[in-house]
Amino acid sequence: MAYVIDSECIACGACEAECPTGAISAGDEIYVIDADTCTDCGSCADVCPTGSPNPA
């Protein structure tokens, strides 16, 4: 199951740089995760200062 970034995201970009599959990109206000590309590794959650990425 893919991770989802919630509204706590501060758009710092730490998660995008850490994602090994490139599933994370900048959205309109917060970063978003492509569910089809996400492998549920949790790397994004490990580096997020707000804990925004969570398993869907």
C-alpha positions in Angstrom: 0.0 0.0 0.0 1.4 3.4 -1.0 2.2 6.2 1.4 0.2 9.5 1.3 1.4 12.9 2.4 -1.1 14.7 4.6 -1.8 18.4 5.2 1.0 18.7 7.8 3.4 18.9 4.9 5.5 22.1 4.9 6.8 21.5 1.3 10.5 21.3 2.4 11.4 18.7 -0.2 13.3 16.4 2.1 11.0 13.5 1.1 11.4 14.0 -2.7 15.2 13.7 -2.5 15.0 10.6 -0.4 12.5 8.6 -2.5 14.4 5.8 -4.4 11.6 5.4 -7.0 10.9 9.0 -7.7 7.3 8.7 -6.6 7.2 12.1 -4.9 6.8 15.4 -6.6 5.7 18.9 -5.8 2.0 19.5 -5.9 0.1 22.8 -5.8 0.6 23.4 -2.1 2.2 20.2 -0.7 4.2 17.3 -2.1 2.3 14.3 -3.5 3.1 10.6 -3.9 2.3 8.6 -7.0 0.6 5.5 -5.6 1.5 3.5 -8.7 5.2 4.2 -8.3 5.5 4.1 -4.4 6.9 0.8 -3.1 5.9 1.5 0.5 9.5 1.6 1.7 9.0 4.4 4.2 12.1 6.4 3.3 10.1 9.5 3.0 8.6 9.2 6.4 12.0 8.6 7.9 13.3 12.1 6.8 10.1 14.2 7.1 10.3 16.8 9.9 6.5 16.8 10.3 5.8 13.1 9.9 3.5 13.9 6.9 3.9 10.7 4.8 1.8 7.9 6.2 0.7 4.5 4.9 -2.6 4.9 3.1 
